[in-house]
């Protein structure tokens, strides 16, 4: 076997010299290097922003969705949406471990795992698309993928269904980062409160802000509002279009007695919501953009344009112990587990 770079640069076809994530095209041949892991893939969990874009482009037609996905992988050697720039993650079974990793990794052939690195950097081959679950952004496939030596993963727990674990792990960074950012007494606004990442963030925001804090959810529709309210973790949930910055600001101002948020978490899957997050946050506050639809340019220049002095954090899908933190939420919160099981299993 050949020895590859721990970060996967040996798989980059073009442009040479880049790491796999920003590269346009990867080598997705499934003969592994001696520091790679070969995975038999069962399920792709497509990033919400990416799946929404693909579904819209396909007009909701499943055959066209499958064709677009297969086209992306055929062209790029990975599922890296050229419009949104995002990918997702996968569930599979370890098929083979490179000789150089055999004594280093705790993984064993046959183990079920979820990759915690983006599909936008994962060499992937799709042999067949078996079923598309549009309501949960998941696609059952027959295929193979490569995990690099530096790639992080989670062995799937025995006490949670695979599809539930995948749904949680796909957005694990959001909850873990919320736990890091929120302090007792904070006012926290979660935009996209009724969605997958938003619900996990509500739990952590309530837990960390405590009884002296306040948690405000912003939802786009009544159904999402009711879902967020049903958790019991919100002091208030308002319905607002997150692309309408002034409307969101006024709703948050009313819900917080004019104070605005100390911490705003943006979990939406559509573009043009940066200014709503910024205007909902007080001067000196923190905005965490977990959404892959976020434009750094829009956020930076938008804050400057409205004269807001904020700390803005671009979401990192990886936060230390994020998998353990997020899976533990499913064990600690019966209400969230019920909601997630209804939506994602």
VEXBA-285488 format. One record per residue (C-alpha): chain; residue in three letters; x, y, z. Coordinates in Angstrom, 3 decimals. Layout:
SITE kette rest       xx       yy       zz
SITE     A  ALA        X        Y        Z
...
END
This chain:
SITE kette rest       xx       yy       zz
SITE     A  UNK    0.000    0.000    0.000
SITE     A  UNK    1.061    3.576   -0.653
SITE     A  UNK    1.407    6.068    2.201
SITE     A  UNK   -0.741    9.181    1.933
SITE     A  UNK   -0.779   12.581    3.598
SITE     A  UNK   -2.676   12.494    6.938
SITE     A  UNK   -4.851   15.368    5.657
SITE     A  UNK   -5.670   13.720    2.347
SITE     A  UNK   -3.788   15.986   -0.063
SITE     A  UNK   -2.713   12.886   -2.033
SITE     A  UNK   -6.344   12.583   -3.165
SITE     A  UNK   -6.522   16.089   -4.654
SITE     A  UNK   -6.698   16.087   -8.455
SITE     A  UNK   -7.286   19.794   -8.985
SITE     A  UNK   -6.108   22.325   -8.113
SITE     A  UNK   -2.941   20.645   -6.890
SITE     A  UNK   -1.565   21.962   -3.595
SITE     A  UNK   -4.933   22.446   -1.923
SITE     A  UNK   -6.418   20.469    0.946
SITE     A  UNK   -9.351   18.193    0.034
SITE     A  UNK  -12.147   20.487    1.255
SITE     A  UNK  -11.435   23.552   -0.906
SITE     A  UNK  -10.226   21.444   -3.844
SITE     A  UNK  -12.506   21.186   -6.860
SITE     A  UNK  -11.943   17.504   -7.628
SITE     A  UNK  -10.750   14.480   -5.637
SITE     A  UNK   -9.557   11.022   -6.611
SITE     A  UNK  -12.420    8.767   -5.484
SITE     A  UNK  -10.941    5.449   -6.519
SITE     A  UNK  -11.475    3.095   -3.602
SITE     A  UNK   -8.070    1.397   -3.498
SITE     A  UNK   -6.955    2.698   -0.101
SITE     A  UNK   -3.626    4.163    0.929
SITE     A  UNK   -2.039    2.616    3.999
SITE     A  UNK   -3.256    5.413    6.301
SITE     A  UNK   -6.868    5.476    5.132
SITE     A  UNK  -10.055    3.699    6.197
SITE     A  UNK  -12.464    2.291    3.614
SITE     A  UNK  -16.153    2.594    4.513
SITE     A  UNK  -19.174    0.804    3.041
SITE     A  UNK  -21.714    3.633    3.042
SITE     A  UNK  -25.383    3.149    3.919
SITE     A  UNK  -26.741    6.668    4.495
SITE     A  UNK  -25.754   10.172    3.459
SITE     A  UNK  -27.036   12.987    5.660
SITE     A  UNK  -26.878   15.960    3.324
SITE     A  UNK  -26.230   19.365    4.874
SITE     A  UNK  -29.547   21.193    5.234
SITE     A  UNK  -28.523   24.194    3.125
SITE     A  UNK  -27.237   21.864    0.400
SITE     A  UNK  -30.274   19.578    0.364
SITE     A  UNK  -32.650   22.541    0.311
SITE     A  UNK  -30.825   23.970   -2.716
SITE     A  UNK  -30.767   20.629   -4.544
SITE     A  UNK  -34.449   19.991   -3.831
SITE     A  UNK  -35.367   23.451   -5.122
SITE     A  UNK  -33.251   22.970   -8.248
SITE     A  UNK  -34.946   19.604   -8.843
SITE     A  UNK  -38.425   21.007   -8.270
SITE     A  UNK  -38.901   18.414   -5.535
SITE     A  UNK  -38.648   15.504   -7.996
SITE     A  UNK  -36.758   12.603   -6.386
SITE     A  UNK  -35.323   11.266   -9.638
SITE     A  UNK  -33.880   14.698  -10.394
SITE     A  UNK  -32.539   15.015   -6.828
SITE     A  UNK  -30.758   11.678   -7.293
SITE     A  UNK  -29.411   12.793  -10.667
SITE     A  UNK  -28.035   16.051   -9.256
SITE     A  UNK  -26.339   14.243   -6.369
SITE     A  UNK  -24.804   11.624   -8.641
SITE     A  UNK  -23.666   14.361  -10.988
SITE     A  UNK  -21.903   16.245   -8.199
SITE     A  UNK  -20.021   13.113   -7.093
SITE     A  UNK  -19.177   12.090  -10.662
SITE     A  UNK  -17.745   15.533  -11.396
SITE     A  UNK  -15.996   16.229   -8.110
SITE     A  UNK  -15.250   12.836   -6.520
SITE     A  UNK  -17.070   14.007   -3.370
SITE     A  UNK  -20.494   15.380   -2.451
SITE     A  UNK  -19.494   19.032   -2.411
SITE     A  UNK  -22.414   21.184   -3.548
SITE     A  UNK  -20.950   23.807   -5.917
SITE     A  UNK  -23.757   26.267   -5.088
SITE     A  UNK  -23.731   26.162   -1.282
SITE     A  UNK  -20.156   24.914   -0.826
SITE     A  UNK  -21.341   22.415    1.801
SITE     A  UNK  -21.593   18.659    2.072
SITE     A  UNK  -22.971   16.655    4.998
SITE     A  UNK  -21.861   13.420    6.636
SITE     A  UNK  -22.385    9.677    6.370
SITE     A  UNK  -23.120    6.458    8.204
SITE     A  UNK  -21.391    3.261    7.181
SITE     A  UNK  -19.453    0.210    8.213
SITE     A  UNK  -15.671   -0.139    8.334
SITE     A  UNK  -14.670   -2.319    5.380
SITE     A  UNK  -10.877   -2.083    5.501
SITE     A  UNK   -8.181   -0.354    7.567
SITE     A  UNK   -4.832    0.653    6.072
SITE     A  UNK   -1.786   -1.169    7.401
SITE     A  UNK   -0.221    1.983    8.863
SITE     A  UNK   -3.366    2.651   10.931
SITE     A  UNK   -4.000   -0.888   12.099
SITE     A  UNK   -2.118   -0.461   15.370
SITE     A  UNK   -3.085    3.167   15.941
SITE     A  UNK   -6.844    3.385   15.534
SITE     A  UNK   -9.402    1.778   17.876
SITE     A  UNK  -11.590    1.105   14.845
SITE     A  UNK  -12.269   -2.472   13.824
SITE     A  UNK  -13.500   -3.929   10.566
SITE     A  UNK  -17.280   -4.283   10.724
SITE     A  UNK  -17.886   -1.426   13.173
SITE     A  UNK  -20.702    1.012   12.437
SITE     A  UNK  -19.648    4.640   12.468
SITE     A  UNK  -20.661    8.142   11.505
SITE     A  UNK  -18.029   10.386   10.008
SITE     A  UNK  -17.720   13.765   11.702
SITE     A  UNK  -15.972   15.387    8.761
SITE     A  UNK  -17.827   16.958    5.867
SITE     A  UNK  -18.738   15.132    2.687
SITE     A  UNK  -17.201   18.167    0.986
SITE     A  UNK  -13.767   16.676    1.736
SITE     A  UNK  -14.608   12.951    1.722
SITE     A  UNK  -13.771   10.842   -1.359
SITE     A  UNK  -17.096    9.195   -2.200
SITE     A  UNK  -18.455    6.772   -4.782
SITE     A  UNK  -22.206    6.309   -5.221
SITE     A  UNK  -23.089    2.980   -6.852
SITE     A  UNK  -26.821    3.263   -6.283
SITE     A  UNK  -29.287    5.651   -4.665
SITE     A  UNK  -31.844    3.431   -2.960
SITE     A  UNK  -34.180    5.879   -1.261
SITE     A  UNK  -34.452    9.610   -0.623
SITE     A  UNK  -35.960   10.894    2.622
SITE     A  UNK  -36.712   14.509    1.687
SITE     A  UNK  -38.257   15.350    5.040
SITE     A  UNK  -35.008   14.628    6.929
SITE     A  UNK  -32.324   15.370    4.261
SITE     A  UNK  -31.136   11.739    4.326
SITE     A  UNK  -30.377    9.493    1.360
SITE     A  UNK  -29.927    5.726    1.493
SITE     A  UNK  -27.222    4.586   -0.906
SITE     A  UNK  -24.960    1.743   -1.871
SITE     A  UNK  -21.462    3.152   -2.098
SITE     A  UNK  -18.041    3.570   -0.588
SITE     A  UNK  -16.066    6.387    1.016
SITE     A  UNK  -12.589    7.128    2.362
SITE     A  UNK  -11.792    8.428    5.853
SITE     A  UNK   -8.385   10.103    6.075
SITE     A  UNK   -5.967    9.558    8.947
SITE     A  UNK   -6.902   12.978   10.367
SITE     A  UNK  -10.634   12.362    9.947
SITE     A  UNK  -12.793   12.333   13.067
SITE     A  UNK  -15.695    9.948   13.564
SITE     A  UNK  -18.076    8.539   16.157
SITE     A  UNK  -18.751    4.858   16.668
SITE     A  UNK  -22.531    4.621   16.730
SITE     A  UNK  -24.013    4.077   20.211
SITE     A  UNK  -26.074    0.974   20.939
SITE     A  UNK  -28.821    2.854   22.812
SITE     A  UNK  -29.883    5.182   19.983
SITE     A  UNK  -31.212    4.361   16.485
SITE     A  UNK  -28.686    4.948   13.690
SITE     A  UNK  -30.812    7.518   11.860
SITE     A  UNK  -31.372    9.427   15.105
SITE     A  UNK  -27.641    9.408   15.885
SITE     A  UNK  -26.846   10.642   12.380
SITE     A  UNK  -29.365   13.474   12.611
SITE     A  UNK  -27.859   14.578   15.932
SITE     A  UNK  -24.211   14.169   14.950
SITE     A  UNK  -24.736   16.132   11.742
SITE     A  UNK  -25.291   19.287   13.812
SITE     A  UNK  -23.284   18.358   16.909
SITE     A  UNK  -21.057   21.424   16.666
SITE     A  UNK  -23.978   23.793   17.220
SITE     A  UNK  -25.011   22.445   20.611
SITE     A  UNK  -21.436   22.098   21.848
SITE     A  UNK  -20.587   25.649   20.794
SITE     A  UNK  -23.749   26.963   22.465
SITE     A  UNK  -22.665   25.249   25.669
SITE     A  UNK  -19.330   27.039   25.396
SITE     A  UNK  -20.720   30.504   24.610
SITE     A  UNK  -23.723   30.906   26.922
SITE     A  UNK  -23.249   32.100   30.510
SITE     A  UNK  -25.667   32.229   33.465
SITE     A  UNK  -28.080   35.145   33.112
SITE     A  UNK  -27.601   35.559   29.352
SITE     A  UNK  -30.394   36.386   26.976
SITE     A  UNK  -30.048   33.914   24.115
SITE     A  UNK  -31.825   34.156   20.763
SITE     A  UNK  -31.925   31.051   18.560
SITE     A  UNK  -32.894   31.802   14.955
SITE     A  UNK  -34.233   28.646   13.347
SITE     A  UNK  -35.381   27.382   16.730
SITE     A  UNK  -37.685   24.650   15.429
SITE     A  UNK  -35.080   22.926   13.264
SITE     A  UNK  -32.660   20.136   14.061
SITE     A  UNK  -29.715   22.223   15.243
SITE     A  UNK  -31.984   24.888   16.712
SITE     A  UNK  -33.714   22.433   19.036
SITE     A  UNK  -30.392   21.166   20.403
SITE     A  UNK  -29.246   24.754   20.901
SITE     A  UNK  -32.423   25.597   22.828
SITE     A  UNK  -31.627   22.813   25.280
SITE     A  UNK  -28.036   23.936   25.846
SITE     A  UNK  -29.031   27.613   25.999
SITE     A  UNK  -31.627   26.886   28.703
SITE     A  UNK  -29.204   24.686   30.610
SITE     A  UNK  -26.368   27.229   30.543
SITE     A  UNK  -28.344   30.492   30.920
SITE     A  UNK  -30.215   29.086   33.915
SITE     A  UNK  -33.204   30.509   35.707
SITE     A  UNK  -31.804   34.049   35.600
SITE     A  UNK  -31.348   33.915   31.835
SITE     A  UNK  -33.819   34.059   28.994
SITE     A  UNK  -34.148   31.960   25.824
SITE     A  UNK  -35.990   33.369   22.813
SITE     A  UNK  -36.736   31.260   19.756
SITE     A  UNK  -37.285   32.693   16.276
SITE     A  UNK  -39.181   30.372   13.915
SITE     A  UNK  -40.307   30.881   10.316
SITE     A  UNK  -43.711   29.204   10.603
SITE     A  UNK  -46.358   28.276   13.158
SITE     A  UNK  -45.434   24.584   12.971
SITE     A  UNK  -41.825   25.351   13.865
SITE     A  UNK  -42.986   27.730   16.590
SITE     A  UNK  -45.149   25.032   18.175
SITE     A  UNK  -42.297   22.508   18.004
SITE     A  UNK  -39.921   24.899   19.775
SITE     A  UNK  -42.567   25.800   22.369
SITE     A  UNK  -43.276   22.126   23.063
SITE     A  UNK  -39.746   21.656   24.435
SITE     A  UNK  -40.440   23.945   27.396
SITE     A  UNK  -36.972   25.476   26.988
SITE     A  UNK  -38.084   28.859   25.623
SITE     A  UNK  -39.334   31.897   27.487
SITE     A  UNK  -40.867   33.048   24.207
SITE     A  UNK  -40.990   31.955   20.571
SITE     A  UNK  -41.754   34.472   17.844
SITE     A  UNK  -42.642   33.868   14.204
SITE     A  UNK  -40.552   35.943   11.824
SITE     A  UNK  -38.908   35.724    8.411
SITE     A  UNK  -35.174   35.602    9.165
SITE     A  UNK  -34.412   37.435    5.920
SITE     A  UNK  -36.373   40.447    7.222
SITE     A  UNK  -33.775   41.924    9.570
SITE     A  UNK  -35.892   44.794   10.901
SITE     A  UNK  -38.870   42.547   11.650
SITE     A  UNK  -36.686   40.102   13.580
SITE     A  UNK  -35.065   42.950   15.517
SITE     A  UNK  -38.440   44.387   16.528
SITE     A  UNK  -39.748   40.991   17.637
SITE     A  UNK  -36.628   40.296   19.704
SITE     A  UNK  -36.661   43.810   21.149
SITE     A  UNK  -40.258   43.319   22.298
SITE     A  UNK  -39.504   39.894   23.780
SITE     A  UNK  -36.472   41.161   25.707
SITE     A  UNK  -37.837   44.483   26.934
SITE     A  UNK  -35.544   46.363   24.570
SITE     A  UNK  -32.309   44.729   25.764
SITE     A  UNK  -31.723   42.455   22.737
SITE     A  UNK  -29.629   39.281   22.879
SITE     A  UNK  -26.342   38.689   24.617
SITE     A  UNK  -25.822   35.649   22.394
SITE     A  UNK  -27.554   34.949   19.078
SITE     A  UNK  -27.304   31.507   17.460
SITE     A  UNK  -28.159   31.376   13.745
SITE     A  UNK  -29.255   27.869   12.677
SITE     A  UNK  -31.204   28.601    9.483
SITE     A  UNK  -30.621   26.886    6.134
SITE     A  UNK  -31.298   29.809    3.786
SITE     A  UNK  -29.121   32.790    2.762
SITE     A  UNK  -29.524   36.479    3.651
SITE     A  UNK  -30.130   36.093    7.391
SITE     A  UNK  -26.892   37.661    8.595
SITE     A  UNK  -28.325   41.117    9.357
SITE     A  UNK  -31.277   39.711   11.290
SITE     A  UNK  -28.792   38.004   13.614
SITE     A  UNK  -26.694   41.142   13.938
SITE     A  UNK  -29.594   43.502   14.654
SITE     A  UNK  -31.070   41.087   17.196
SITE     A  UNK  -27.864   41.277   19.262
SITE     A  UNK  -26.769   44.036   21.643
SITE     A  UNK  -23.510   45.928   21.222
SITE     A  UNK  -20.768   43.822   22.768
SITE     A  UNK  -22.749   40.630   22.246
SITE     A  UNK  -21.888   37.459   20.345
SITE     A  UNK  -23.371   36.086   17.141
SITE     A  UNK  -22.669   32.462   16.256
SITE     A  UNK  -23.377   31.631   12.610
SITE     A  UNK  -23.800   27.863   12.501
SITE     A  UNK  -25.640   27.987    9.172
SITE     A  UNK  -23.681   26.886    6.101
SITE     A  UNK  -25.702   29.437    4.140
SITE     A  UNK  -23.860   32.266    5.932
SITE     A  UNK  -21.877   34.787    3.894
SITE     A  UNK  -18.825   36.046    5.759
SITE     A  UNK  -18.833   39.129    3.542
SITE     A  UNK  -22.478   39.914    4.291
SITE     A  UNK  -21.903   39.451    8.021
SITE     A  UNK  -18.730   41.540    8.202
SITE     A  UNK  -19.891   44.405    6.011
SITE     A  UNK  -23.426   44.242    7.394
SITE     A  UNK  -22.263   44.738   10.974
SITE     A  UNK  -20.077   47.606    9.858
SITE     A  UNK  -22.941   49.164    7.925
SITE     A  UNK  -25.299   49.263   10.893
SITE     A  UNK  -22.616   50.277   13.396
SITE     A  UNK  -22.699   47.130   15.536
SITE     A  UNK  -19.671   46.228   17.665
SITE     A  UNK  -20.047   42.457   17.956
SITE     A  UNK  -18.025   39.293   18.219
SITE     A  UNK  -19.078   37.144   15.263
SITE     A  UNK  -18.154   33.471   15.094
SITE     A  UNK  -18.337   31.411   11.936
SITE     A  UNK  -19.610   27.973   12.897
SITE     A  UNK  -17.085   25.185   13.133
SITE     A  UNK  -18.612   21.759   12.624
SITE     A  UNK  -16.065   20.440   15.080
SITE     A  UNK  -15.960   21.439   18.735
SITE     A  UNK  -14.123   19.348   21.308
SITE     A  UNK  -16.355   16.504   22.575
SITE     A  UNK  -19.218   17.712   20.376
SITE     A  UNK  -20.400   14.205   19.505
SITE     A  UNK  -20.584   13.108   23.145
SITE     A  UNK  -22.270   16.359   24.220
SITE     A  UNK  -24.971   16.190   21.557
SITE     A  UNK  -25.744   12.485   21.914
SITE     A  UNK  -26.007   12.988   25.662
SITE     A  UNK  -28.782   15.533   25.058
SITE     A  UNK  -30.882   12.699   23.622
SITE     A  UNK  -30.396   10.802   26.874
SITE     A  UNK  -31.012   13.775   29.173
SITE     A  UNK  -34.041   15.247   27.408
SITE     A  UNK  -37.031   12.911   26.916
SITE     A  UNK  -38.939   15.666   25.118
SITE     A  UNK  -36.177   16.232   22.534
SITE     A  UNK  -35.664   12.520   22.038
SITE     A  UNK  -39.389   12.143   21.330
SITE     A  UNK  -39.318   15.011   18.811
SITE     A  UNK  -36.182   13.707   17.089
SITE     A  UNK  -37.538   10.158   16.919
SITE     A  UNK  -40.769   11.446   15.345
SITE     A  UNK  -38.860   13.523   12.787
SITE     A  UNK  -35.758   11.487   12.001
SITE     A  UNK  -36.458    7.779   12.543
END
